[in-house]
C-alpha cells in the first residue's frame, strides 16, 4: 500500500527518531490537513467566519471584533474602523462594543461628526444607565472643543 501522507510528514517520519512532542504532533496533523485540502483558507476559523456564511451571525461578529482589535493593535486604523463598522452593523452581543470602538476611532481620526452620529444612535438604543452615562460623557467631550473654538 503506498504512503498517502504529504511529503512533509512522510519525510519527517523517515528522517529520524519518532517525534512524541504533543506540539510537534499537532503541527504535523495541521500540515497534513492543510496539504489534503485544496482550499486551505477554509481551515482557518477566522477566515471562514469573516468570508463565509457561519451558522450564526454572532460568530461572524466576534471574528470581526477580533480583527478590529488586531488591526487597531497594529496601528492600522482604517482596517480596524472597517472591521468594527461591519461588526456594529450586525445585531448581536458585540454590537455595542463594536460601535463604541467605531466612535472612538472616528473621533481619533478627526471625524467628530461621524463619531457623534455613532454615539447618538447608541444612546437611543442603550439599555442600562452606565452605558447612557458613558455615551453622554463622550458626546460632551466631542462638543467641548467646538465650543472653545468659536
N, CA, C and O atoms as a GROMACS GRO file, in nm:
protein
  600
    1UNK      N    1   0.085  -0.118   0.000
    1UNK     CA    2   0.000   0.000   0.000
    1UNK      C    3   0.090   0.124   0.000
    1UNK      O    4   0.180   0.135   0.083
    2UNK      N    5   0.066   0.218  -0.092
    2UNK     CA    6   0.151   0.337  -0.099
    2UNK      C    7   0.126   0.430   0.020
    2UNK      O    8   0.018   0.432   0.079
    3UNK      N    9   0.229   0.505   0.053
    3UNK     CA   10   0.220   0.600   0.163
    3UNK      C   11   0.148   0.725   0.113
    3UNK      O   12   0.201   0.796   0.027
    4UNK      N   13   0.028   0.754   0.164
    4UNK     CA   14  -0.055   0.865   0.117
    4UNK      C   15  -0.031   0.995   0.194
    4UNK      O   16  -0.094   1.096   0.165
    5UNK      N   17   0.058   0.991   0.289
    5UNK     CA   18   0.082   1.112   0.367
    5UNK      C   19   0.154   1.218   0.283
    5UNK      O   20   0.226   1.183   0.190
    6UNK      N   21   0.135   1.346   0.314
    6UNK     CA   22   0.207   1.452   0.242
    6UNK      C   23   0.357   1.435   0.260
    6UNK      O   24   0.402   1.377   0.359
    7UNK      N   25   0.437   1.485   0.163
    7UNK     CA   26   0.582   1.469   0.171
    7UNK      C   27   0.642   1.524   0.300
    7UNK      O   28   0.737   1.467   0.353
    8UNK      N   29   0.587   1.634   0.350
    8UNK     CA   30   0.645   1.690   0.473
    8UNK      C   31   0.632   1.594   0.590
    8UNK      O   32   0.722   1.587   0.673
    9UNK      N   33   0.523   1.522   0.599
    9UNK     CA   34   0.502   1.425   0.706
    9UNK      C   35   0.582   1.298   0.677
    9UNK      O   36   0.649   1.245   0.765
   10UNK      N   37   0.575   1.252   0.553
   10UNK     CA   38   0.645   1.128   0.515
   10UNK      C   39   0.795   1.143   0.537
   10UNK      O   40   0.858   1.053   0.592
   11UNK      N   41   0.853   1.254   0.495
   11UNK     CA   42   0.996   1.276   0.511
   11UNK      C   43   1.034   1.290   0.658
   11UNK      O   44   1.138   1.242   0.702
   12UNK      N   45   0.950   1.355   0.733
   12UNK     CA   46   0.979   1.376   0.875
   12UNK      C   47   0.975   1.243   0.949
   12UNK      O   48   1.054   1.221   1.041
   13UNK      N   49   0.884   1.154   0.910
   13UNK     CA   50   0.871   1.026   0.979
   13UNK      C   51   0.988   0.934   0.949
   13UNK      O   52   1.027   0.854   1.034
   14UNK      N   53   1.045   0.943   0.831
   14UNK     CA   54   1.155   0.853   0.794
   14UNK      C   55   1.292   0.914   0.819
   14UNK      O   56   1.392   0.844   0.812
   15UNK      N   57   1.298   1.044   0.849
   15UNK     CA   58   1.427   1.112   0.860
   15UNK      C   59   1.497   1.086   0.992
   15UNK      O   60   1.620   1.093   0.997
   16UNK      N   61   1.427   1.057   1.097
   16UNK     CA   62   1.494   1.043   1.225
   16UNK      C   63   1.404   0.976   1.327
   16UNK      O   64   1.309   0.907   1.292
   17UNK      N   65   1.437   0.997   1.455
   17UNK     CA   66   1.356   0.934   1.559
   17UNK      C   67   1.213   0.987   1.559
   17UNK      O   68   1.187   1.101   1.518
   18UNK      N   69   1.124   0.905   1.604
   18UNK     CA   70   0.982   0.942   1.608
   18UNK      C   71   0.961   1.057   1.705
   18UNK      O   72   1.015   1.058   1.816
   19UNK      N   73   0.880   1.154   1.663
   19UNK     CA   74   0.853   1.272   1.746
   19UNK      C   75   0.737   1.242   1.839
   19UNK      O   76   0.632   1.195   1.795
   20UNK      N   77   0.754   1.270   1.965
   20UNK     CA   78   0.648   1.247   2.063
   20UNK      C   79   0.602   1.375   2.129
   20UNK      O   80   0.515   1.372   2.216
   21UNK      N   81   0.658   1.488   2.088
   21UNK     CA   82   0.619   1.616   2.144
   21UNK      C   83   0.476   1.648   2.098
   21UNK      O   84   0.450   1.649   1.977
   22UNK      N   85   0.381   1.673   2.191
   22UNK     CA   86   0.243   1.699   2.151
   22UNK      C   87   0.230   1.818   2.056
   22UNK      O   88   0.146   1.816   1.966
   23UNK      N   89   0.310   1.921   2.075
   23UNK     CA   90   0.305   2.036   1.986
   23UNK      C   91   0.348   2.000   1.845
   23UNK      O   92   0.287   2.045   1.748
   24UNK      N   93   0.453   1.917   1.834
   24UNK     CA   94   0.501   1.875   1.702
   24UNK      C   95   0.398   1.786   1.634
   24UNK      O   96   0.377   1.795   1.513
   25UNK      N   97   0.335   1.701   1.711
   25UNK     CA   98   0.232   1.613   1.655
   25UNK      C   99   0.114   1.695   1.604
   25UNK      O  100   0.062   1.669   1.496
   26UNK      N  101   0.074   1.796   1.682
   26UNK     CA  102  -0.037   1.882   1.640
   26UNK      C  103   0.000   1.958   1.512
   26UNK      O  104  -0.082   1.972   1.422
   27UNK      N  105   0.125   2.008   1.506
   27UNK     CA  106   0.168   2.078   1.384
   27UNK      C  107   0.169   1.984   1.265
   27UNK      O  108   0.130   2.022   1.155
   28UNK      N  109   0.214   1.861   1.286
   28UNK     CA  110   0.217   1.763   1.178
   28UNK      C  111   0.075   1.735   1.128
   28UNK      O  112   0.052   1.725   1.007
   29UNK      N  113  -0.018   1.723   1.219
   29UNK     CA  114  -0.156   1.698   1.177
   29UNK      C  115  -0.213   1.817   1.104
   29UNK      O  116  -0.288   1.801   1.007
   30UNK      N  117  -0.178   1.938   1.149
   30UNK     CA  118  -0.225   2.060   1.083
   30UNK      C  119  -0.168   2.068   0.941
   30UNK      O  120  -0.240   2.102   0.847
   31UNK      N  121  -0.041   2.035   0.925
   31UNK     CA  122   0.022   2.035   0.792
   31UNK      C  123  -0.047   1.932   0.704
   31UNK      O  124  -0.075   1.959   0.587
   32UNK      N  125  -0.076   1.815   0.759
   32UNK     CA  126  -0.141   1.710   0.681
   32UNK      C  127  -0.281   1.754   0.638
   32UNK      O  128  -0.321   1.730   0.524
   33UNK      N  129  -0.354   1.817   0.726
   33UNK     CA  130  -0.489   1.860   0.690
   33UNK      C  131  -0.485   1.972   0.587
   33UNK      O  132  -0.570   1.976   0.497
   34UNK      N  133  -0.389   2.063   0.598
   34UNK     CA  134  -0.377   2.171   0.500
   34UNK      C  135  -0.333   2.117   0.365
   34UNK      O  136  -0.379   2.164   0.261
   35UNK      N  137  -0.244   2.017   0.366
   35UNK     CA  138  -0.196   1.961   0.241
   35UNK      C  139  -0.304   1.883   0.168
   35UNK      O  140  -0.304   1.877   0.045
   36UNK      N  141  -0.396   1.824   0.241
   36UNK     CA  142  -0.501   1.744   0.177
   36UNK      C  143  -0.620   1.828   0.132
   36UNK      O  144  -0.704   1.779   0.057
   37UNK      N  145  -0.628   1.954   0.175
   37UNK     CA  146  -0.740   2.040   0.141
   37UNK      C  147  -0.701   2.132   0.025
   37UNK      O  148  -0.604   2.207   0.037
   38UNK      N  149  -0.774   2.128  -0.087
   38UNK     CA  150  -0.738   2.215  -0.199
   38UNK      C  151  -0.765   2.363  -0.170
   38UNK      O  152  -0.709   2.449  -0.239
   39UNK      N  153  -0.848   2.394  -0.072
   39UNK     CA  154  -0.876   2.532  -0.035
   39UNK      C  155  -0.838   2.551   0.111
   39UNK      O  156  -0.925   2.542   0.197
   40UNK      N  157  -0.711   2.578   0.142
   40UNK     CA  158  -0.667   2.584   0.281
   40UNK      C  159  -0.727   2.699   0.360
   40UNK      O  160  -0.728   2.693   0.483
   41UNK      N  161  -0.777   2.802   0.295
   41UNK     CA  162  -0.835   2.914   0.370
   41UNK      C  163  -0.956   2.870   0.450
   41UNK      O  164  -0.989   2.932   0.552
   42UNK      N  165  -1.024   2.766   0.406
   42UNK     CA  166  -1.141   2.719   0.479
   42UNK      C  167  -1.104   2.654   0.611
   42UNK      O  168  -1.189   2.640   0.699
   43UNK      N  169  -0.978   2.613   0.626
   43UNK     CA  170  -0.935   2.553   0.752
   43UNK      C  171  -0.913   2.657   0.860
   43UNK      O  172  -0.910   2.623   0.978
   44UNK      N  173  -0.897   2.781   0.823
   44UNK     CA  174  -0.872   2.888   0.918
   44UNK      C  175  -1.007   2.938   0.970
   44UNK      O  176  -1.087   2.989   0.893
   45UNK      N  177  -1.033   2.924   1.099
   45UNK     CA  178  -1.161   2.960   1.156
   45UNK      C  179  -1.197   3.106   1.138
   45UNK      O  180  -1.313   3.137   1.109
   46UNK      N  181  -1.100   3.197   1.155
   46UNK     CA  182  -1.129   3.339   1.141
   46UNK      C  183  -1.164   3.372   0.998
   46UNK      O  184  -1.261   3.444   0.974
   47UNK      N  185  -1.087   3.322   0.902
   47UNK     CA  186  -1.117   3.349   0.761
   47UNK      C  187  -1.254   3.294   0.725
   47UNK      O  188  -1.330   3.358   0.652
   48UNK      N  189  -1.285   3.178   0.776
   48UNK     CA  190  -1.415   3.118   0.747
   48UNK      C  191  -1.526   3.205   0.806
   48UNK      O  192  -1.628   3.228   0.739
   49UNK      N  193  -1.509   3.254   0.929
   49UNK     CA  194  -1.612   3.334   0.991
   49UNK      C  195  -1.630   3.468   0.922
   49UNK      O  196  -1.742   3.519   0.915
   50UNK      N  197  -1.523   3.525   0.869
   50UNK     CA  198  -1.534   3.655   0.804
   50UNK      C  199  -1.581   3.641   0.660
   50UNK      O  200  -1.670   3.713   0.617
   51UNK      N  201  -1.522   3.549   0.586
   51UNK     CA  202  -1.550   3.538   0.443
   51UNK      C  203  -1.674   3.454   0.415
   51UNK      O  204  -1.748   3.483   0.320
   52UNK      N  205  -1.698   3.353   0.493
   52UNK     CA  206  -1.808   3.262   0.466
   52UNK      C  207  -1.936   3.302   0.534
   52UNK      O  208  -1.952   3.413   0.583
   53UNK      N  209  -2.026   3.208   0.535
   53UNK     CA  210  -2.155   3.229   0.599
   53UNK      C  211  -2.161   3.137   0.720
   53UNK      O  212  -2.200   3.021   0.707
   54UNK      N  213  -2.122   3.186   0.838
   54UNK     CA  214  -2.119   3.099   0.955
   54UNK      C  215  -2.262   3.060   0.995
   54UNK      O  216  -2.359   3.124   0.954
   55UNK      N  217  -2.273   2.956   1.074
   55UNK     CA  218  -2.406   2.910   1.114
   55UNK      C  219  -2.483   3.014   1.195
   55UNK      O  220  -2.606   3.015   1.192
   56UNK      N  221  -2.415   3.098   1.266
   56UNK     CA  222  -2.482   3.205   1.340
   56UNK      C  223  -2.407   3.336   1.319
   56UNK      O  224  -2.286   3.336   1.299
   57UNK      N  225  -2.479   3.446   1.322
   57UNK     CA  226  -2.420   3.576   1.294
   57UNK      C  227  -2.322   3.620   1.403
   57UNK      O  228  -2.228   3.694   1.375
   58UNK      N  229  -2.342   3.574   1.525
   58UNK     CA  230  -2.255   3.622   1.631
   58UNK      C  231  -2.111   3.573   1.611
   58UNK      O  232  -2.017   3.638   1.656
   59UNK      N  233  -2.093   3.458   1.543
   59UNK     CA  234  -1.957   3.412   1.516
   59UNK      C  235  -1.887   3.506   1.419
   59UNK      O  236  -1.769   3.538   1.436
   60UNK      N  237  -1.959   3.551   1.318
   60UNK     CA  238  -1.902   3.648   1.225
   60UNK      C  239  -1.872   3.778   1.297
   60UNK      O  240  -1.767   3.839   1.277
   61UNK      N  241  -1.965   3.820   1.382
   61UNK     CA  242  -1.945   3.944   1.457
   61UNK      C  243  -1.826   3.933   1.551
   61UNK      O  244  -1.747   4.027   1.562
   62UNK      N  245  -1.812   3.821   1.618
   62UNK     CA  246  -1.699   3.801   1.708
   62UNK      C  247  -1.567   3.802   1.631
   62UNK      O  248  -1.469   3.860   1.678
   63UNK      N  249  -1.565   3.740   1.514
   63UNK     CA  250  -1.444   3.740   1.432
   63UNK      C  251  -1.409   3.880   1.385
   63UNK      O  252  -1.292   3.917   1.382
   64UNK      N  253  -1.510   3.959   1.348
   64UNK     CA  254  -1.485   4.096   1.303
   64UNK      C  255  -1.433   4.183   1.417
   64UNK      O  256  -1.345   4.267   1.396
   65UNK      N  257  -1.487   4.165   1.537
   65UNK     CA  258  -1.438   4.241   1.652
   65UNK      C  259  -1.293   4.203   1.681
   65UNK      O  260  -1.211   4.290   1.710
   66UNK      N  261  -1.262   4.074   1.673
   66UNK     CA  262  -1.124   4.031   1.693
   66UNK      C  263  -1.031   4.088   1.587
   66UNK      O  264  -0.919   4.128   1.617
   67UNK      N  265  -1.078   4.092   1.463
   67UNK     CA  266  -0.999   4.150   1.356
   67UNK      C  267  -0.978   4.299   1.379
   67UNK      O  268  -0.868   4.351   1.358
   68UNK      N  269  -1.083   4.368   1.422
   68UNK     CA  270  -1.070   4.511   1.452
   68UNK      C  271  -0.971   4.537   1.564
   68UNK      O  272  -0.893   4.632   1.558
   69UNK      N  273  -0.975   4.452   1.664
   69UNK     CA  274  -0.880   4.465   1.775
   69UNK      C  275  -0.736   4.444   1.726
   69UNK      O  276  -0.646   4.519   1.763
   70UNK      N  277  -0.717   4.343   1.644
   70UNK     CA  278  -0.583   4.315   1.591
   70UNK      C  279  -0.534   4.428   1.500
   70UNK      O  280  -0.417   4.467   1.506
   71UNK      N  281  -0.622   4.479   1.416
   71UNK     CA  282  -0.585   4.589   1.328
   71UNK      C  283  -0.550   4.713   1.410
   71UNK      O  284  -0.455   4.784   1.379
   72UNK      N  285  -0.629   4.739   1.513
   72UNK     CA  286  -0.602   4.855   1.599
   72UNK      C  287  -0.471   4.841   1.674
   72UNK      O  288  -0.398   4.938   1.692
   73UNK      N  289  -0.441   4.720   1.719
   73UNK     CA  290  -0.315   4.696   1.789
   73UNK      C  291  -0.196   4.715   1.696
   73UNK      O  292  -0.086   4.752   1.739
   74UNK      N  293  -0.217   4.689   1.568
   74UNK     CA  294  -0.112   4.709   1.469
   74UNK      C  295  -0.111   4.850   1.412
   74UNK      O  296  -0.042   4.877   1.314
   75UNK      N  297  -0.186   4.939   1.473
   75UNK     CA  298  -0.194   5.080   1.432
   75UNK      C  299  -0.244   5.097   1.289
   75UNK      O  300  -0.200   5.187   1.218
   76UNK      N  301  -0.336   5.011   1.248
   76UNK     CA  302  -0.398   5.023   1.117
   76UNK      C  303  -0.543   5.066   1.140
   76UNK      O  304  -0.633   4.982   1.144
   77UNK      N  305  -0.563   5.196   1.155
   77UNK     CA  306  -0.694   5.248   1.193
   77UNK      C  307  -0.801   5.221   1.088
   77UNK      O  308  -0.915   5.190   1.122
   78UNK      N  309  -0.765   5.234   0.961
   78UNK     CA  310  -0.865   5.215   0.856
   78UNK      C  311  -0.921   5.073   0.858
   78UNK      O  312  -1.042   5.054   0.848
   79UNK      N  313  -0.833   4.973   0.871
   79UNK     CA  314  -0.878   4.834   0.878
   79UNK      C  315  -0.959   4.806   1.003
   79UNK      O  316  -1.060   4.735   0.999
   80UNK      N  317  -0.916   4.863   1.116
   80UNK     CA  318  -0.989   4.845   1.241
   80UNK      C  319  -1.127   4.910   1.231
   80UNK      O  320  -1.227   4.852   1.274
   81UNK      N  321  -1.132   5.030   1.175
   81UNK     CA  322  -1.260   5.100   1.162
   81UNK      C  323  -1.356   5.022   1.073
   81UNK      O  324  -1.474   5.011   1.104
   82UNK      N  325  -1.305   4.967   0.964
   82UNK     CA  326  -1.388   4.888   0.874
   82UNK      C  327  -1.442   4.763   0.944
   82UNK      O  328  -1.561   4.732   0.931
   83UNK      N  329  -1.356   4.693   1.016
   83UNK     CA  330  -1.400   4.571   1.085
   83UNK      C  331  -1.502   4.603   1.194
   83UNK      O  332  -1.603   4.534   1.205
   84UNK      N  333  -1.476   4.706   1.274
   84UNK     CA  334  -1.570   4.743   1.380
   84UNK      C  335  -1.704   4.792   1.322
   84UNK      O  336  -1.809   4.764   1.378
   85UNK      N  337  -1.699   4.864   1.211
   85UNK     CA  338  -1.823   4.911   1.148
   85UNK      C  339  -1.906   4.793   1.100
   85UNK      O  340  -2.028   4.791   1.119
   86UNK      N  341  -1.841   4.695   1.037
   86UNK     CA  342  -1.914   4.577   0.991
   86UNK      C  343  -1.972   4.499   1.109
   86UNK      O  344  -2.086   4.451   1.102
   87UNK      N  345  -1.895   4.486   1.217
   87UNK     CA  346  -1.945   4.414   1.335
   87UNK      C  347  -2.060   4.488   1.400
   87UNK      O  348  -2.154   4.426   1.449
   88UNK      N  349  -2.054   4.621   1.401
   88UNK     CA  350  -2.162   4.700   1.460
   88UNK      C  351  -2.290   4.693   1.379
   88UNK      O  352  -2.399   4.709   1.434
   89UNK      N  353  -2.278   4.669   1.249
   89UNK     CA  354  -2.398   4.660   1.165
   89UNK      C  355  -2.475   4.531   1.189
   89UNK      O  356  -2.595   4.524   1.160
   90UNK      N  357  -2.409   4.429   1.243
   90UNK     CA  358  -2.477   4.304   1.273
   90UNK      C  359  -2.543   4.315   1.410
   90UNK      O  360  -2.482   4.364   1.505
   91UNK      N  361  -2.663   4.270   1.422
   91UNK     CA  362  -2.730   4.271   1.552
   91UNK      C  363  -2.685   4.151   1.633
   91UNK      O  364  -2.718   4.038   1.598
   92UNK      N  365  -2.612   4.174   1.737
   92UNK     CA  366  -2.563   4.064   1.818
   92UNK      C  367  -2.502   4.113   1.947
   92UNK      O  368  -2.511   4.232   1.978
   93UNK      N  369  -2.441   4.024   2.023
   93UNK     CA  370  -2.391   4.058   2.155
   93UNK      C  371  -2.272   4.154   2.154
   93UNK      O  372  -2.242   4.216   2.256
   94UNK      N  373  -2.202   4.167   2.041
   94UNK     CA  374  -2.084   4.252   2.035
   94UNK      C  375  -2.113   4.387   1.968
   94UNK      O  376  -2.020   4.464   1.942
   95UNK      N  377  -2.238   4.416   1.941
   95UNK     CA  378  -2.275   4.537   1.867
   95UNK      C  379  -2.235   4.663   1.941
   95UNK      O  380  -2.173   4.752   1.883
   96UNK      N  381  -2.268   4.673   2.068
   96UNK     CA  382  -2.239   4.795   2.144
   96UNK      C  383  -2.089   4.819   2.152
   96UNK      O  384  -2.043   4.932   2.130
   97UNK      N  385  -2.012   4.718   2.183
   97UNK     CA  386  -1.867   4.732   2.190
   97UNK      C  387  -1.807   4.772   2.057
   97UNK      O  388  -1.716   4.854   2.051
   98UNK      N  389  -1.858   4.712   1.950
   98UNK     CA  390  -1.806   4.744   1.817
   98UNK      C  391  -1.837   4.888   1.779
   98UNK      O  392  -1.753   4.958   1.722
   99UNK      N  393  -1.958   4.933   1.811
   99UNK     CA  394  -1.994   5.071   1.778
   99UNK      C  395  -1.920   5.171   1.866
   99UNK      O  396  -1.887   5.280   1.819
  100UNK      N  397  -1.895   5.137   1.991
  100UNK     CA  398  -1.814   5.225   2.076
  100UNK      C  399  -1.673   5.239   2.018
  100UNK      O  400  -1.616   5.348   2.017
  101UNK      N  401  -1.618   5.129   1.972
  101UNK     CA  402  -1.485   5.133   1.910
  101UNK      C  403  -1.488   5.213   1.780
  101UNK      O  404  -1.393   5.286   1.750
  102UNK      N  405  -1.595   5.200   1.703
  102UNK     CA  406  -1.609   5.278   1.580
  102UNK      C  407  -1.610   5.426   1.612
  102UNK      O  408  -1.541   5.505   1.546
  103UNK      N  409  -1.689   5.465   1.711
  103UNK     CA  410  -1.694   5.606   1.751
  103UNK      C  411  -1.559   5.656   1.801
  103UNK      O  412  -1.518   5.768   1.769
  104UNK      N  413  -1.491   5.575   1.879
  104UNK     CA  414  -1.358   5.614   1.930
  104UNK      C  415  -1.260   5.635   1.816
  104UNK      O  416  -1.185   5.733   1.816
  105UNK      N  417  -1.260   5.544   1.718
  105UNK     CA  418  -1.168   5.557   1.605
  105UNK      C  419  -1.204   5.676   1.516
  105UNK      O  420  -1.116   5.744   1.464
  106UNK      N  421  -1.334   5.701   1.499
  106UNK     CA  422  -1.377   5.818   1.421
  106UNK      C  423  -1.332   5.946   1.489
  106UNK      O  424  -1.282   6.038   1.423
  107UNK      N  425  -1.348   5.954   1.620
  107UNK     CA  426  -1.307   6.074   1.693
  107UNK      C  427  -1.155   6.090   1.687
  107UNK      O  428  -1.106   6.202   1.671
  108UNK      N  429  -1.081   5.981   1.700
  108UNK     CA  430  -0.935   5.989   1.696
  108UNK      C  431  -0.884   6.028   1.557
  108UNK      O  432  -0.776   6.085   1.544
  109UNK      N  433  -0.963   5.997   1.453
  109UNK     CA  434  -0.924   6.033   1.317
  109UNK      C  435  -0.964   6.174   1.280
  109UNK      O  436  -0.935   6.221   1.170
  110UNK      N  437  -1.030   6.243   1.372
  110UNK     CA  438  -1.072   6.381   1.346
  110UNK      C  439  -1.208   6.394   1.281
  110UNK      O  440  -1.243   6.502   1.233
  111UNK      N  441  -1.285   6.287   1.279
  111UNK     CA  442  -1.420   6.290   1.221
  111UNK      C  443  -1.522   6.297   1.334
  111UNK      O  444  -1.591   6.199   1.365
  112UNK      N  445  -1.531   6.413   1.395
  112UNK     CA  446  -1.619   6.430   1.511
  112UNK      C  447  -1.765   6.411   1.475
  112UNK      O  448  -1.842   6.357   1.554
  113UNK      N  449  -1.805   6.453   1.356
  113UNK     CA  450  -1.944   6.439   1.314
  113UNK      C  451  -1.987   6.294   1.305
  113UNK      O  452  -2.096   6.258   1.351
  114UNK      N  453  -1.902   6.211   1.246
  114UNK     CA  454  -1.934   6.068   1.234
  114UNK      C  455  -1.935   6.001   1.372
  114UNK      O  456  -2.019   5.917   1.400
  115UNK      N  457  -1.839   6.040   1.456
  115UNK     CA  458  -1.835   5.984   1.591
  115UNK      C  459  -1.960   6.023   1.669
  115UNK      O  460  -2.019   5.941   1.739
  116UNK      N  461  -2.000   6.148   1.656
  116UNK     CA  462  -2.121   6.195   1.725
  116UNK      C  463  -2.244   6.118   1.677
  116UNK      O  464  -2.329   6.081   1.759
  117UNK      N  465  -2.254   6.093   1.546
  117UNK     CA  466  -2.368   6.018   1.492
  117UNK      C  467  -2.371   5.876   1.549
  117UNK      O  468  -2.478   5.825   1.583
  118UNK      N  469  -2.255   5.812   1.559
  118UNK     CA  470  -2.247   5.676   1.615
  118UNK      C  471  -2.291   5.676   1.761
  118UNK      O  472  -2.372   5.594   1.802
  119UNK      N  473  -2.237   5.770   1.839
  119UNK     CA  474  -2.271   5.777   1.981
  119UNK      C  475  -2.419   5.810   2.003
  119UNK      O  476  -2.482   5.754   2.093
  120UNK      N  477  -2.474   5.899   1.922
  120UNK     CA  478  -2.617   5.934   1.937
  120UNK      C  479  -2.707   5.816   1.904
  120UNK      O  480  -2.808   5.795   1.970
  121UNK      N  481  -2.671   5.738   1.800
  121UNK     CA  482  -2.752   5.621   1.767
  121UNK      C  483  -2.744   5.517   1.878
  121UNK      O  484  -2.842   5.449   1.907
  122UNK      N  485  -2.627   5.504   1.939
  122UNK     CA  486  -2.613   5.412   2.051
  122UNK      C  487  -2.691   5.460   2.173
  122UNK      O  488  -2.750   5.379   2.246
  123UNK      N  489  -2.692   5.591   2.195
  123UNK     CA  490  -2.763   5.646   2.310
  123UNK      C  491  -2.913   5.618   2.302
  123UNK      O  492  -2.979   5.597   2.404
  124UNK      N  493  -2.967   5.619   2.180
  124UNK     CA  494  -3.110   5.592   2.160
  124UNK      C  495  -3.146   5.448   2.197
  124UNK      O  496  -3.256   5.422   2.245
  125UNK      N  497  -3.053   5.356   2.175
  125UNK     CA  498  -3.083   5.214   2.200
  125UNK      C  499  -3.020   5.160   2.328
  125UNK      O  500  -3.036   5.042   2.359
  126UNK      N  501  -2.949   5.244   2.402
  126UNK     CA  502  -2.881   5.197   2.524
  126UNK      C  503  -2.982   5.150   2.627
  126UNK      O  504  -3.082   5.217   2.652
  127UNK      N  505  -2.955   5.035   2.686
  127UNK     CA  506  -3.050   4.976   2.780
  127UNK      C  507  -3.019   5.013   2.925
  127UNK      O  508  -3.111   5.032   3.004
  128UNK      N  509  -2.890   5.024   2.961
  128UNK     CA  510  -2.858   5.048   3.101
  128UNK      C  511  -2.804   5.191   3.121
  128UNK      O  512  -2.759   5.256   3.027
  129UNK      N  513  -2.811   5.235   3.245
  129UNK     CA  514  -2.773   5.373   3.279
  129UNK      C  515  -2.623   5.397   3.266
  129UNK      O  516  -2.582   5.508   3.231
  130UNK      N  517  -2.541   5.296   3.292
  130UNK     CA  518  -2.396   5.313   3.280
  130UNK      C  519  -2.356   5.343   3.136
  130UNK      O  520  -2.272   5.430   3.111
  131UNK      N  521  -2.416   5.273   3.041
  131UNK     CA  522  -2.386   5.297   2.900
  131UNK      C  523  -2.434   5.435   2.859
  131UNK      O  524  -2.366   5.505   2.784
  132UNK      N  525  -2.552   5.474   2.907
  132UNK     CA  526  -2.605   5.607   2.875
  132UNK      C  527  -2.514   5.716   2.931
  132UNK      O  528  -2.489   5.816   2.864
  133UNK      N  529  -2.463   5.696   3.053
  133UNK     CA  530  -2.374   5.796   3.113
  133UNK      C  531  -2.242   5.804   3.035
  133UNK      O  532  -2.190   5.913   3.014
  134UNK      N  533  -2.190   5.690   2.992
  134UNK     CA  534  -2.066   5.689   2.915
  134UNK      C  535  -2.085   5.761   2.782
  134UNK      O  536  -2.000   5.841   2.741
  135UNK      N  537  -2.196   5.734   2.715
  135UNK     CA  538  -2.222   5.797   2.586
  135UNK      C  539  -2.245   5.947   2.601
  135UNK      O  540  -2.202   6.025   2.516
  136UNK      N  541  -2.313   5.987   2.707
  136UNK     CA  542  -2.334   6.130   2.733
  136UNK      C  543  -2.200   6.199   2.756
  136UNK      O  544  -2.178   6.309   2.706
  137UNK      N  545  -2.112   6.135   2.830
  137UNK     CA  546  -1.979   6.191   2.854
  137UNK      C  547  -1.900   6.203   2.723
  137UNK      O  548  -1.835   6.305   2.699
  138UNK      N  549  -1.905   6.101   2.639
  138UNK     CA  550  -1.833   6.105   2.512
  138UNK      C  551  -1.890   6.212   2.419
  138UNK      O  552  -1.814   6.280   2.350
  139UNK      N  553  -2.022   6.227   2.417
  139UNK     CA  554  -2.083   6.332   2.335
  139UNK      C  555  -2.043   6.470   2.387
  139UNK      O  556  -2.018   6.561   2.308
  140UNK      N  557  -2.039   6.486   2.519
  140UNK     CA  558  -1.997   6.614   2.577
  140UNK      C  559  -1.853   6.646   2.542
  140UNK      O  560  -1.819   6.762   2.516
  141UNK      N  561  -1.768   6.546   2.541
  141UNK     CA  562  -1.627   6.568   2.507
  141UNK      C  563  -1.612   6.606   2.360
  141UNK      O  564  -1.522   6.682   2.324
  142UNK      N  565  -1.698   6.554   2.275
  142UNK     CA  566  -1.692   6.589   2.134
  142UNK      C  567  -1.741   6.732   2.109
  142UNK      O  568  -1.694   6.798   2.017
  143UNK      N  569  -1.834   6.777   2.190
  143UNK     CA  570  -1.888   6.914   2.173
  143UNK      C  571  -1.798   7.021   2.236
  143UNK      O  572  -1.796   7.134   2.190
  144UNK      N  573  -1.725   6.985   2.342
  144UNK     CA  574  -1.646   7.083   2.417
  144UNK      C  575  -1.541   7.154   2.331
  144UNK      O  576  -1.533   7.277   2.339
  145UNK      N  577  -1.460   7.085   2.249
  145UNK     CA  578  -1.359   7.157   2.169
  145UNK      C  579  -1.422   7.250   2.068
  145UNK      O  580  -1.363   7.354   2.035
  146UNK      N  581  -1.541   7.215   2.015
  146UNK     CA  582  -1.607   7.302   1.917
  146UNK      C  583  -1.654   7.430   1.984
  146UNK      O  584  -1.648   7.537   1.923
  147UNK      N  585  -1.702   7.422   2.108
  147UNK     CA  586  -1.750   7.541   2.176
  147UNK      C  587  -1.634   7.635   2.206
  147UNK      O  588  -1.651   7.757   2.199
  148UNK      N  589  -1.516   7.581   2.238
  148UNK     CA  590  -1.400   7.663   2.269
  148UNK      C  591  -1.338   7.724   2.144
  148UNK      O  592  -1.269   7.825   2.153
  149UNK      N  593  -1.361   7.662   2.027
  149UNK     CA  594  -1.300   7.709   1.904
  149UNK      C  595  -1.373   7.829   1.845
  149UNK      O  596  -1.315   7.903   1.766
  150UNK      N  597  -1.501   7.849   1.883
  150UNK     CA  598  -1.578   7.958   1.824
  150UNK      C  599  -1.540   8.088   1.878
  150UNK      O  600  -1.596   8.190   1.839
   0.00000   0.00000   0.00000
